[in-house]
Amino acid sequence: MIKKAAWLILSLILVLIIINWDVMIYGLKQAKGQLSITFNTRPVELILEDSLIADSLKQKIQLVHEAREFAFNELGLKQSDNYTTFYDQKGEVALWNLSASKQFALEPKLWSFPLLGSFPYKGFFDLANAKEEMQDLKLAGYDARIRSVGGWSTLGWTTDPILSNMLDRQEGALAELIIHELTHSTLFVKDNIEFNENLASFIGEEGTIMFLNEKYGKNSYPYFDYVLAEEDSRTFRNQMLSATLKLDSLYASILEFPDSIKTIQKHIMIDEIVSSIDTLHFHDARYSNIFRSGRPNNAYFMSYLRYYSAKDSLQSLLKNEYQNNLALFIRGMKEFHN
């Protein structure tokens, strides 16, 4: 009887391995990439003592330390050892993000992982692997997109390091990235990536304004530079969010059309959206050429829904329910979702 039970359990395990073989292989590759980074980090104390490291980089590392302390002590984000180590990317991209959407609907492709839940994106430490899967998605009829990742949270599975390429950012953008990722390690709702990313983006931006004001003051260059950059970002993303509404309406109206006609109508609409950027005012000229590499697709527009579609509702909640007290807002979010 015991032997039969053991064989039954072993058989079930083998079946699960076969069913989840691709997920297991992917997980092993990701673990290898993450561990390679984790095992090649150095404590920031050693970086700060290293005479070969430029003072400008040391100043950025010190800024990361101050931003994380602000996030812990003033905002109430979860205390951790994140960003107390340093990983030298040697100028290379460490991680790539693959996302996909249906071709004629703003509906994301979801990847499911045991214990972790479902995600509308997938990370790759090897760009070739990401491109291979993107090609498979395109053949299956999806719009797909690969982008580089500047920082990510392992949600407590490992200690997240400062990545050297992070330090290329301006003060405000660097602080925002740190606060954004620390928000993920504080609160992460399973199977609700849109909420998680919207919340982290919102807290990252609001927290950065507070941090820069406290550290530099409202009349400082870092504060002014960040405010202008945020103004540009807000103008552009509002245009992209408006574009998602137009695309949704279009796709609903051509539901019964043949794919060839749908494709033409879709491209006409997206070309109009791209052209509309020329009517907007930006402080940073790069927005004028943001689509120079080609026409964006549904996966691109989905990213704006994923990160910014709830900003207005979160802003209203902060103002009306928490009296613009961001720390109180964060505490409320933690209590509600934990």
C-alpha positions, 0 to 999 in steps of 0.5 A: 500500500505504501509503495503504491502511494509512493508510486502514485505521488512520484507519477503525479510529480512527473506529470506536473514536471512534464506539464510545466517543463517550459516554465521550469526551464525558464525559471532555471534560466532566470534563477541563474541570471539573478544569482549571477548578479547577486553573487557579483555584488559588492557592499556599497561601503567598499564602493565608497572607499574605492579610490578608483570609483569616480566621485560623481558615482559615489554621490549618486550612491549616497543619493540612493542611500538617502532616498531609501532612508527617506522611503523607510522613515518618512513614507513608511515603506518596508525596511530591507537591505535592498540597495545596500550592494552594488552590481557593475553592469559594465554598461550592458543591459542586465534584464529585458522585458517582453510583453504582448497584446492581442493584435486587435484588442488591448488585451494582454498576453498573460504568463502564469507561474506557480506560487507567483501568479499571472503576469502581463510581462516576462523578464529575460537576462538573455536578449536572444531568448527574449527575441526568440519568444517574441518571434513565436508570439508574433507568429501566433498573432500577437503584438509584442514588444521588448524593452530594457529594464532599468531596475526591478524588485525580486519581492524579497527573494534576494537583496536588490542591488544598485545597478550601475546603469541606474546611476546614469539617471538624474537625481529625481529619476534615480530617487523615483526608481528606488522609491518605485521598487521599494513600493513593490517590496512593501506591497504586491498584490498577486494577480493584479499587476496593473494595480501594483505598477500603478501604485508603485508609479504613483508613490514613486512620483509623489515620494520623489517630489517630497524627497527632493524638496526636503533634500534640495528645496523647491528652488534647486536645480534637481527639484526644478529639473524633475518637475519639468521632466514630470510635466513632459512625462505627464503630457506624453502619457496622457496622450497615450492614455487617450490613444488607448481609448481611441484604439479601444473604440476602433477595435470595437467598431471593426470587430466583424471586419476581415483581418486585412481591413482591421490591419489597415484601419489600425495602422491609420489610427496609430499613424494619426496618434503618432502625428499628434505628438507634434502638436504637443509642447515638451521641454525635452526635445527627445519626445519629438522623435520618440517613435523614430524607430517605428510604429508603436503597437498594442503592447506599447500602448498597454504599458501606459494602462499598466503603469499610469491608468489609475493615477487620477483615481489614486491622486483623488484618493490621496487628497480626499481620504488621506489629506495629501499625507502620502505616508498615511496613504501608504499605510492605508494601502497596506492595511487594505491589501494585507 
